[in-house]
Amino acid sequence: MTSVLALYRNHDALMNMSSNQQPTLILRKLSVDEYVLPKIHTKKIKRVNSERKPFSVNPFPKLGTGHGVYVFENQYFKYEGEWVKGKKHGFGKLLLKDGTYYEGQFNQGEITGTGFKFFSETKCKYKGQFLKGEMHGRGIMEFPDSSEYEGNFVHNRKNGYGVMRTPLTQYDGGYQGNMRHGEGRMVYAPMRYDKTSNGDRYEGYWVADKRHGPGVLHCADGSIFDGNFDNDEFHGHGLYRHISGVIYDGMWLKGFPAKMASKLHIVVENTPMVIRQGTPFTITVQCLNDENEVVGDEGREIQITAGFKYYQPSKGSALFDMIEDVEDKPIDTPFGYQVVHYPLTNQEQENDGPSEEDEEQELSQSQTQLDLKEDEDENQNNKEEEIKEGEDGEKLAENEKQDDEKEDGVDNSGGGVEEPDEIPNNTTTETESVPLPPPVPNCRSEEGVCVWNEVYLAPAPPMYRPFVAMEEAENDKKSSSRGKPAINKDDRRSSIGKTYTATKSNSILDKMRRQKEKALEEKYAKTGEYVLMVHDVTNPPFLGRTIEPAFLLLKLKRPEAKKRAKKEGKKWDTSQHIRRSMVATEGSED
């Protein structure tokens, strides 16, 4: 079969021949196959897929394999490293124009394997595993504030177990989507002046970077909460042991107990509460919420104290000059006046004085002495009336003055009525100072209740301000009452005989009463009105809250005298008495 190409090649030679020389072409019919051009077999050159462009810095490695430096077409990327068949493969360094760079392993043109990456915008550094250009696998991320995360990454995000260390915290636990998630432990740095860290430690569950679910919080001050969390707050059932000693076991709502004590209440039947000298009494206090329900917290520290009405000293008095040096300041009460502290104790008071029977016997003896003295005074008074009838008004005024002085225990005239030689044994004019008894100790609540038993009002300390102010006020009244107008001579003469005996007897009786009260005040508290105060002194305050105090009026009275049973003597027999009288009459007639 004649090839078509051969015909074309011989075309020029045929054209140059003469007609005589040209051979005769015998046309013959070509077969179908002869009309088909033959297949041209050429050697196919395989093109290398390469990122190399004409402006490559170095000649691209032969067939795209080897080491080379390449600047990409947009001039934003620059690669220097190993190539295999036109692709980045092996160890290399990819530099971005903004300063970010990666140095590490490449695989088939992708950043895959172990490497180091620097982020120019955030100044962060990552060293670890990569997959197709992303942080994926185990790695360490260093932050510019010296924080560091070491753990697992998935698609450029912290995911799985990891440890995050910052200047203020350290967390080791689960992550999901760059946030703490699952079980983990957080340790906070010690307390800082700016309160950015508090030294707490938490072990439990997390959701979306917040404590959520069961966990245990160990506070830096020693408090411990073991219970449920919700959105970083105590929520649900939990047991809280506060550093102050308070223990709360129950339900919590958004960081606070479902039942939170807000006020104190003194349990008493009647107000004011009546107490007796030398007789102990009991105080019961409850911790209530706003709904007046008892809150069953444990260990709240409650303090009870007493107070007496505060009297403002007058200017110029010794008490006024001393008041500046006294630290005890008046306390406001809901009763319309202020009080100052008065000693309250639970130490049993020694009753070394006479018994009630002795007191009654003593009073009866004193009354007998007064009756005898009154009889003597009447006789003497009659004689004095006769003597004084002839005296002028000045003499009467002078005698009146002497009588007033004698009532106060002063006898300038050298005579007058003598006071009883015997004073009851239990009264003394001079006593030794007794140290103050210890105060009532604070009480820890149990199920929201505190109870104090065997409580007494102690004797007043020396120079107790309210009592001194009261005495000064009484002395002022006496001095003002002495400036009374002169009495008419005739009126004085008519009344002096009637009132002399009563005045003297009352003077003696009042003096004995004052001495007796003074002796009792040295052993017991002075009768009158006191205020009982109850305060929450839990330190530090439970959850930063101190509950409201409570106040109660106390009426201190003298001890109740027990009625003594009358002794049954022999009954009067009227009939027997009549018979005896009749017998005696008959005997006399005979």
C-alpha positions as CSV (number, residue, x, y, z in Angstrom):
1,M,0.0,0.0,0.0
2,T,1.4,3.3,-1.1
3,S,1.6,5.9,1.7
4,V,0.1,9.3,1.2
5,L,3.1,10.9,2.8
6,A,5.3,9.3,0.3
7,L,3.3,10.8,-2.5
8,Y,3.7,14.2,-1.0
9,R,7.4,13.8,-0.6
10,N,7.8,12.9,-4.2
11,H,5.6,15.7,-5.4
12,D,8.4,18.2,-5.9
13,A,10.6,15.8,-7.8
14,L,7.8,15.0,-10.2
15,M,7.2,18.6,-10.9
16,N,10.8,19.2,-11.9
17,M,10.8,16.3,-14.4
18,S,10.1,16.9,-18.1
19,S,7.1,15.4,-19.6
20,N,9.2,12.8,-21.4
21,Q,10.8,12.0,-18.1
22,Q,7.7,11.8,-16.0
23,P,6.6,8.3,-15.5
24,T,3.2,7.3,-16.3
25,L,1.0,7.2,-13.3
26,I,-1.2,4.3,-13.2
27,L,-4.2,5.1,-11.1
28,R,-5.6,2.3,-9.4
29,K,-8.5,2.0,-7.1
30,L,-7.6,2.3,-3.5
31,S,-9.1,0.2,-0.9
32,V,-11.0,1.6,1.9
33,D,-8.1,1.1,4.3
34,E,-5.8,3.2,2.1
35,Y,-8.0,6.3,2.6
36,V,-7.3,6.2,6.4
37,L,-4.3,8.2,7.6
38,P,-1.9,6.0,9.6
39,K,-1.5,6.7,13.4
40,I,1.5,8.7,14.2
41,H,3.4,7.3,17.1
42,T,5.1,10.0,19.1
43,K,6.8,9.9,22.5
44,K,4.5,11.5,25.1
45,I,6.3,13.8,27.6
46,K,4.7,13.8,31.1
47,R,4.1,17.3,32.4
48,V,5.2,17.8,36.0
49,N,2.6,19.5,38.2
50,S,4.6,22.2,39.7
51,E,4.0,25.5,41.5
52,R,7.1,26.9,39.9
53,K,6.7,30.0,37.8
54,P,9.2,31.9,35.6
55,F,10.2,34.2,38.4
56,S,11.4,31.5,40.7
57,V,14.4,32.5,42.8
58,N,16.3,29.3,42.2
59,P,16.0,27.1,39.3
60,F,13.3,24.6,40.2
61,P,14.7,21.2,41.0
62,K,14.9,18.8,38.1
63,L,11.6,17.1,37.8
64,G,10.3,19.0,40.9
65,T,12.3,17.0,43.5
66,G,15.0,18.3,45.9
67,H,15.5,21.5,47.9
68,G,14.5,24.9,46.6
69,V,13.1,28.4,47.5
70,Y,9.9,29.5,45.9
71,V,8.0,32.7,46.0
72,F,4.3,32.3,45.1
73,E,2.7,34.3,42.4
74,N,0.9,36.7,44.9
75,Q,4.2,37.2,46.7
76,Y,2.4,36.7,50.0
77,F,3.9,33.2,50.6
78,K,7.4,32.1,50.4
79,Y,8.5,28.5,50.8
80,E,12.0,27.1,51.4
81,G,12.5,23.5,51.8
82,E,12.2,20.1,50.3
83,W,10.2,19.2,47.2
84,V,9.1,15.9,45.8
85,K,7.7,15.8,42.3
86,G,6.7,19.5,42.3
87,K,5.1,19.4,45.7
88,K,6.2,20.6,49.1
89,H,7.2,17.4,50.9
90,G,9.5,16.8,53.8
91,F,10.9,19.5,56.0
92,G,10.4,23.1,55.1
93,K,9.5,26.6,56.1
94,L,6.5,28.6,54.9
95,L,6.8,32.3,55.6
96,L,3.9,34.7,55.3
97,K,4.3,38.4,54.5
98,D,2.7,39.5,57.8
99,G,5.4,37.7,59.8
100,T,3.6,34.5,60.5
101,Y,5.5,31.4,59.6
102,Y,5.5,27.6,59.9
103,E,8.5,25.4,60.1
104,G,8.1,21.7,60.1
105,Q,6.9,18.8,58.1
106,F,5.0,18.9,54.8
107,N,3.2,16.0,53.1
108,Q,2.1,16.2,49.5
109,G,2.0,20.0,49.5
110,E,0.1,20.2,52.9
111,I,1.2,21.2,56.4
112,T,0.9,17.8,58.0
113,G,3.0,16.3,60.7
114,T,5.0,17.9,63.5
115,G,6.0,21.5,63.3
116,F,6.3,24.9,64.9
117,K,4.0,27.9,64.1
118,F,4.3,31.5,65.1
119,F,1.3,33.8,64.9
120,S,2.4,37.4,64.3
121,E,-0.9,39.0,65.2
122,T,-1.4,37.3,68.6
123,K,2.3,36.6,69.3
124,C,1.3,33.0,70.2
125,K,3.6,30.0,69.5
126,Y,2.5,26.5,68.8
127,K,4.5,23.4,68.7
128,G,2.9,20.1,68.0
129,Q,1.0,18.1,65.5
130,F,-0.7,19.5,62.3
131,L,-3.1,18.1,59.8
132,K,-3.7,19.8,56.5
133,G,-2.6,23.2,57.8
134,E,-4.5,23.0,61.1
135,M,-3.4,22.3,64.7
136,H,-4.6,18.8,65.2
137,G,-3.4,16.3,67.8
138,R,-1.0,16.8,70.6
139,G,0.6,20.2,71.0
140,I,1.7,23.1,73.2
141,M,0.4,26.6,72.7
142,E,2.3,29.5,74.4
143,F,0.6,32.8,74.9
144,P,2.3,36.2,75.2
145,D,1.2,36.6,78.9
146,S,3.3,33.5,79.8
147,S,0.2,31.3,79.8
148,E,0.5,27.9,78.3
149,Y,-1.8,25.1,77.1
150,E,-0.6,21.6,76.7
151,G,-3.0,19.1,75.4
152,N,-5.1,17.9,72.5
153,F,-6.3,20.0,69.6
154,V,-8.9,19.3,67.0
155,H,-9.2,21.6,64.0
156,N,-7.4,24.5,65.6
157,R,-9.4,24.2,68.9
158,K,-8.6,22.8,72.3
159,N,-10.5,19.6,72.5
160,G,-10.1,16.6,74.8
161,Y,-7.8,16.5,77.8
162,G,-5.5,19.3,78.4
163,V,-3.6,21.5,80.9
164,M,-4.0,25.2,80.9
165,R,-1.6,27.3,83.0
166,T,-2.0,31.0,83.5
167,P,-0.4,33.4,85.9
168,L,-3.6,33.2,88.0
169,T,-5.0,29.7,87.4
170,Q,-4.1,26.1,86.5
171,Y,-6.7,23.9,84.9
172,D,-6.3,20.3,84.0
173,G,-9.3,18.4,82.5
174,G,-11.6,18.2,79.6
175,Y,-12.1,20.7,76.8
176,Q,-14.6,21.0,74.0
177,G,-14.6,23.7,71.4
178,N,-11.9,25.7,73.1
179,M,-13.9,25.8,76.4
180,R,-13.6,23.8,79.6
181,H,-16.0,20.9,79.4
182,G,-16.4,17.7,81.3
183,E,-14.6,16.7,84.5
184,G,-11.7,18.9,85.5
185,R,-9.8,20.6,88.3
186,M,-9.2,24.3,88.6
187,V,-6.6,25.8,91.0
188,Y,-6.6,29.5,91.5
189,A,-3.6,31.5,92.6
190,P,-3.4,33.0,96.1
191,M,-5.4,36.1,96.9
192,R,-4.3,39.2,95.0
193,Y,-4.8,42.9,95.9
194,D,-6.9,43.4,92.8
195,K,-9.1,40.4,93.6
196,T,-8.5,38.7,90.3
197,S,-7.7,35.5,92.1
198,N,-8.8,34.2,95.4
199,G,-6.8,31.0,96.0
200,D,-9.8,28.6,95.7
201,R,-9.7,25.1,94.3
202,Y,-12.5,23.4,92.4
203,E,-12.8,19.7,91.4
204,G,-15.9,18.7,89.5
205,Y,-17.7,19.1,86.2
206,W,-17.7,22.0,83.7
207,V,-20.0,23.0,80.9
208,A,-19.1,25.8,78.4
209,D,-16.3,27.1,80.6
210,K,-18.4,27.3,83.8
211,R,-18.8,25.1,86.8
212,H,-21.9,23.0,86.2
213,G,-22.9,19.8,87.9
214,P,-21.6,18.0,90.9
215,G,-18.3,19.4,92.4
216,V,-16.3,20.3,95.4
217,L,-15.1,23.8,96.0
218,H,-12.3,24.3,98.5
219,C,-12.1,28.0,99.4
220,A,-8.9,29.7,100.4
221,D,-10.2,30.6,103.8
222,G,-11.0,27.0,104.6
223,S,-14.7,26.9,103.7
224,I,-15.8,23.8,101.7
225,F,-18.9,23.4,99.5
226,D,-19.8,19.9,98.3
227,G,-22.8,19.9,96.1
228,N,-24.3,20.9,92.8
229,F,-23.4,23.9,90.6
230,D,-25.3,25.7,87.9
231,N,-23.8,28.5,85.8
232,D,-20.9,28.9,88.3
233,E,-23.2,29.2,91.3
234,F,-24.4,27.0,94.2
235,H,-27.6,25.5,92.9
236,G,-29.4,22.4,94.1
237,H,-28.5,20.3,97.1
238,G,-25.2,21.0,98.8
239,L,-23.4,20.9,102.1
240,Y,-21.4,24.1,103.0
241,R,-19.0,24.1,105.9
242,H,-18.1,27.8,106.4
243,I,-14.8,28.9,108.0
244,S,-16.8,30.7,110.8
245,G,-18.2,27.3,111.9
246,V,-21.6,27.6,110.3
247,I,-22.8,24.4,108.5
248,Y,-25.7,24.5,106.1
249,D,-27.0,21.3,104.5
250,G,-29.9,21.8,102.2
251,M,-31.1,23.3,99.0
252,W,-29.5,26.3,97.3
253,L,-30.8,28.8,94.8
254,K,-28.5,30.9,92.7
255,G,-25.7,31.0,95.2
256,F,-27.7,31.3,98.4
257,P,-29.6,28.9,100.7
258,A,-33.2,28.4,99.9
259,K,-33.9,29.3,103.5
260,M,-31.6,32.1,104.7
261,A,-31.7,33.4,108.2
262,S,-32.4,37.1,108.3
263,K,-33.3,38.0,111.9
264,L,-33.0,36.8,115.5
265,H,-36.0,36.1,117.8
266,I,-36.1,35.8,121.6
267,V,-38.6,33.2,122.7
268,V,-40.6,34.7,125.6
269,E,-44.2,34.4,126.9
270,N,-44.7,37.9,128.1
271,T,-42.9,41.2,127.5
272,P,-41.4,42.7,129.5
273,M,-39.8,39.6,131.0
274,V,-39.9,39.7,134.8
275,I,-36.9,38.3,136.6
276,R,-35.9,38.3,140.3
277,Q,-32.7,39.2,142.1
278,G,-30.5,36.2,142.7
279,T,-32.8,34.0,140.6
280,P,-31.4,32.6,137.3
281,F,-33.4,32.7,134.1
282,T,-33.2,31.0,130.7
283,I,-32.9,32.7,127.3
284,T,-33.9,30.9,124.0
285,V,-33.1,32.5,120.7
286,Q,-34.2,31.3,117.2
287,C,-32.8,32.1,113.8
288,L,-35.7,33.1,111.5
289,N,-36.1,34.0,107.8
290,D,-38.4,36.6,106.4
291,E,-41.3,34.2,106.6
292,N,-40.7,33.7,110.4
293,E,-39.6,30.1,109.8
294,V,-36.8,28.6,111.8
295,V,-33.7,28.1,109.6
296,G,-31.9,24.9,110.6
297,D,-28.3,26.1,110.1
298,E,-25.6,24.9,112.5
299,G,-22.8,26.7,114.2
300,R,-23.9,30.3,113.9
301,E,-22.3,32.3,116.7
302,I,-24.8,34.3,118.8
303,Q,-24.0,36.7,121.6
304,I,-26.3,37.9,124.4
305,T,-25.6,41.0,126.5
306,A,-27.5,43.3,128.8
307,G,-27.8,47.0,129.0
308,F,-29.2,49.8,131.2
309,K,-30.7,53.1,130.2
310,Y,-28.1,55.7,129.4
311,Y,-28.2,59.0,131.3
312,Q,-26.4,61.9,129.8
313,P,-24.2,63.4,132.6
314,S,-24.5,67.1,133.3
315,K,-21.7,69.4,132.5
316,G,-19.3,70.1,135.3
317,S,-19.8,66.7,137.0
318,A,-17.0,64.3,137.6
319,L,-18.8,61.8,135.4
320,F,-18.9,64.3,132.5
321,D,-15.1,64.9,132.8
322,M,-14.5,61.1,132.8
323,I,-16.9,60.2,130.0
324,E,-14.4,61.0,127.2
325,D,-12.0,58.3,128.4
326,V,-14.7,55.6,128.4
327,E,-14.8,53.4,125.3
328,D,-18.2,51.9,125.9
329,K,-20.5,53.9,123.6
330,P,-24.3,54.0,124.0
331,I,-26.3,51.5,121.9
332,D,-29.6,52.4,120.1
333,T,-32.6,50.3,121.0
334,P,-36.1,50.0,119.6
335,F,-37.5,51.3,122.9
336,G,-36.8,55.0,122.3
337,Y,-33.7,55.3,124.4
338,Q,-30.0,54.3,124.4
339,V,-28.3,51.8,126.7
340,V,-24.8,51.0,127.8
341,H,-23.6,47.5,128.5
342,Y,-24.4,46.0,131.8
343,P,-22.6,42.8,133.1
344,L,-24.4,39.6,132.3
345,T,-23.1,36.2,133.6
346,N,-23.9,32.6,133.9
347,Q,-21.7,32.1,137.0
348,E,-23.8,31.1,139.9
349,Q,-24.0,33.9,142.5
350,E,-22.9,32.9,146.0
351,N,-25.8,33.5,148.4
352,D,-23.8,34.0,151.5
353,G,-26.3,36.4,153.0
354,P,-29.2,35.5,155.2
355,S,-32.0,33.3,154.1
356,E,-35.6,34.5,153.5
357,E,-36.6,33.3,157.0
358,D,-33.7,35.2,158.5
359,E,-34.7,38.3,156.6
360,E,-38.3,38.1,157.8
361,Q,-37.1,37.7,161.4
362,E,-34.7,40.5,160.9
363,L,-37.4,42.8,159.6
364,S,-39.6,42.0,162.5
365,Q,-36.8,42.7,165.0
366,S,-36.1,46.0,163.2
367,Q,-39.8,47.0,163.4
368,T,-39.8,46.2,167.1
369,Q,-36.9,48.4,167.7
370,L,-38.5,51.2,165.7
371,D,-41.7,50.9,167.8
372,L,-39.8,51.1,171.0
373,K,-37.9,54.1,169.7
374,E,-41.1,55.8,168.7
375,D,-42.5,55.5,172.3
376,E,-39.3,57.0,173.7
377,D,-39.5,59.8,171.1
378,E,-43.1,60.7,172.0
379,N,-42.1,61.3,175.7
380,Q,-39.1,63.2,174.7
381,N,-41.1,65.1,172.1
382,N,-43.7,66.3,174.7
383,K,-40.9,67.7,176.9
384,E,-39.3,69.5,173.9
385,E,-42.6,71.0,172.9
386,E,-42.9,72.7,176.3
387,I,-39.3,74.0,175.9
388,K,-39.8,75.2,172.4
389,E,-43.0,77.0,172.9
390,G,-41.2,80.1,174.2
391,E,-38.6,80.1,171.6
392,D,-38.6,82.5,168.6
393,G,-38.9,81.6,164.9
394,E,-35.2,81.6,164.4
395,K,-34.7,78.9,167.0
396,L,-37.4,76.8,165.3
397,A,-35.8,77.3,161.9
398,E,-32.4,76.2,163.4
399,N,-34.0,73.1,164.9
400,E,-35.6,72.3,161.6
401,K,-32.3,72.5,159.9
402,Q,-30.7,70.2,162.5
403,D,-33.6,67.7,161.9
404,D,-32.8,67.7,158.2
405,E,-29.2,67.1,158.8
406,K,-29.9,64.2,161.2
407,E,-32.1,62.6,158.6
408,D,-29.0,62.5,156.4
409,G,-26.9,61.0,159.2
410,V,-25.2,64.3,160.2
411,D,-25.4,65.6,163.8
412,N,-23.7,69.0,164.1
413,S,-25.3,69.8,167.5
414,G,-23.7,67.0,169.3
415,G,-27.0,65.7,170.7
416,G,-30.3,64.7,169.3
417,V,-31.9,61.4,168.8
418,E,-29.5,58.5,168.8
419,E,-29.7,55.9,166.0
420,P,-30.1,52.3,166.8
421,D,-27.0,50.8,168.2
422,E,-27.5,47.5,166.3
423,I,-27.7,47.4,162.6
424,P,-28.8,44.1,160.9
425,N,-25.9,41.7,160.4
426,N,-26.3,41.5,156.7
427,T,-25.8,45.3,156.1
428,T,-22.3,46.8,156.0
429,T,-21.3,50.3,155.4
430,E,-17.9,49.5,153.9
431,T,-17.3,46.5,151.6
432,E,-14.4,45.3,149.7
433,S,-14.4,45.6,145.9
434,V,-15.4,42.3,144.2
435,P,-14.1,41.5,140.7
436,L,-16.6,41.3,137.9
437,P,-17.9,37.8,137.0
438,P,-17.1,36.4,133.6
439,P,-19.6,37.3,130.8
440,V,-21.9,34.8,129.3
441,P,-20.1,32.8,126.6
442,N,-21.3,32.9,123.0
443,C,-23.5,30.1,121.8
444,R,-23.4,28.1,118.6
445,S,-26.7,27.4,117.0
446,E,-28.1,23.9,116.7
447,E,-30.8,23.5,114.1
448,G,-31.2,27.3,114.2
449,V,-31.7,27.5,118.0
450,C,-29.5,28.8,120.9
451,V,-30.2,28.3,124.6
452,W,-28.6,29.9,127.6
453,N,-29.4,28.5,131.1
454,E,-28.7,29.8,134.5
455,V,-28.2,33.4,133.5
456,Y,-27.9,36.2,136.0
457,L,-27.6,40.0,136.0
458,A,-24.4,40.6,137.8
459,P,-23.8,43.3,140.4
460,A,-23.0,46.7,138.9
461,P,-19.3,47.5,138.5
462,P,-17.8,50.4,140.5
463,M,-18.7,53.9,139.2
464,Y,-21.2,52.5,136.7
465,R,-22.2,55.5,134.7
466,P,-26.0,55.2,134.6
467,F,-26.1,54.7,138.4
468,V,-23.8,57.5,139.1
469,A,-25.8,59.8,136.9
470,M,-29.0,58.7,138.7
471,E,-27.5,59.5,142.1
472,E,-26.4,62.9,140.9
473,A,-29.9,63.6,139.7
474,E,-31.4,62.5,143.1
475,N,-28.9,64.7,145.0
476,D,-29.9,67.7,142.8
477,K,-33.5,67.1,143.6
478,K,-32.8,67.0,147.4
479,S,-30.7,70.1,147.2
480,S,-33.5,71.9,145.4
481,S,-36.2,70.7,147.8
482,R,-34.2,72.1,150.8
483,G,-34.7,75.6,149.6
484,K,-38.3,75.6,150.7
485,P,-39.9,78.8,152.2
486,A,-40.0,79.4,155.9
487,I,-42.9,78.0,157.9
488,N,-45.1,80.2,160.1
489,K,-44.2,80.1,163.8
490,D,-47.8,79.2,164.9
491,D,-48.1,76.5,162.2
492,R,-44.7,75.1,163.1
493,R,-45.6,74.9,166.8
494,S,-48.9,73.2,166.1
495,S,-47.4,70.6,163.7
496,I,-44.0,70.0,165.3
497,G,-45.4,67.7,168.0
498,K,-47.4,65.6,165.5
499,T,-44.7,65.1,162.9
500,Y,-41.6,64.9,165.0
501,T,-42.0,61.3,166.0
502,A,-43.1,60.2,162.5
503,T,-40.2,62.1,160.9
504,K,-37.6,60.5,163.1
505,S,-39.1,57.0,162.7
506,N,-39.2,57.4,158.9
507,S,-35.7,58.7,158.9
508,I,-34.4,55.6,160.7
509,L,-36.5,53.3,158.6
510,D,-35.3,54.9,155.4
511,K,-31.7,54.8,156.5
512,M,-32.0,51.1,157.3
513,R,-33.7,50.5,154.0
514,R,-31.0,52.3,152.1
515,Q,-28.3,50.4,153.9
516,K,-30.1,47.1,153.1
517,E,-30.5,48.0,149.5
518,K,-26.9,49.0,149.3
519,A,-25.9,45.6,150.7
520,L,-28.2,43.8,148.2
521,E,-26.8,45.9,145.3
522,E,-23.3,44.7,146.2
523,K,-24.5,41.1,145.8
524,Y,-27.2,41.5,143.2
525,A,-28.1,43.8,140.4
526,K,-30.1,47.0,141.2
527,T,-33.8,46.6,140.7
528,G,-35.2,48.3,137.6
529,E,-35.6,48.0,133.9
530,Y,-32.9,46.4,131.8
531,V,-32.5,45.5,128.1
532,L,-31.4,42.1,126.8
533,M,-29.6,42.3,123.5
534,V,-28.9,39.4,121.1
535,H,-26.4,39.8,118.2
536,D,-25.0,37.7,115.4
537,V,-21.2,37.8,115.9
538,T,-20.3,35.1,113.4
539,N,-16.9,36.0,112.0
540,P,-16.4,36.2,109.1
541,P,-20.1,36.7,108.4
542,F,-21.8,33.7,106.8
543,L,-21.9,34.4,103.0
544,G,-21.1,38.0,103.9
545,R,-24.4,38.6,105.7
546,T,-25.0,39.5,109.4
547,I,-28.6,38.9,110.6
548,E,-30.6,41.5,112.5
549,P,-30.3,41.7,116.3
550,A,-33.1,41.2,118.8
551,F,-34.0,43.2,121.9
552,L,-36.1,42.3,125.0
553,L,-37.1,44.4,128.1
554,L,-36.3,42.9,131.5
555,K,-37.9,43.9,134.7
556,L,-35.7,43.1,137.7
557,K,-37.6,42.9,141.0
558,R,-36.9,41.8,144.5
559,P,-37.1,38.1,145.4
560,E,-40.6,36.9,146.1
561,A,-41.2,36.2,149.8
562,K,-42.6,32.7,150.4
563,K,-45.6,32.6,152.6
564,R,-44.8,30.7,155.7
565,A,-47.3,28.1,156.9
566,K,-48.9,29.1,160.2
567,K,-48.1,26.7,163.1
568,E,-51.2,25.1,164.3
569,G,-51.6,25.7,168.1
570,K,-54.1,24.5,170.6
571,K,-57.6,25.5,169.5
572,W,-59.6,27.7,171.8
573,D,-62.2,25.7,173.7
574,T,-64.9,28.1,174.7
575,S,-66.9,25.6,176.7
576,Q,-63.9,24.5,178.7
577,H,-63.0,28.2,179.4
578,I,-66.6,28.8,180.7
579,R,-66.4,25.8,183.0
580,R,-63.1,27.0,184.4
581,S,-64.6,30.4,185.0
582,M,-67.6,29.0,186.8
583,V,-65.5,26.8,189.0
584,A,-63.3,29.8,189.9
585,T,-66.4,31.9,190.7
586,E,-67.9,29.3,192.9
587,G,-64.6,28.9,194.8
588,S,-64.5,32.6,195.5
589,E,-68.0,32.8,196.8
590,D,-67.4,30.0,199.2
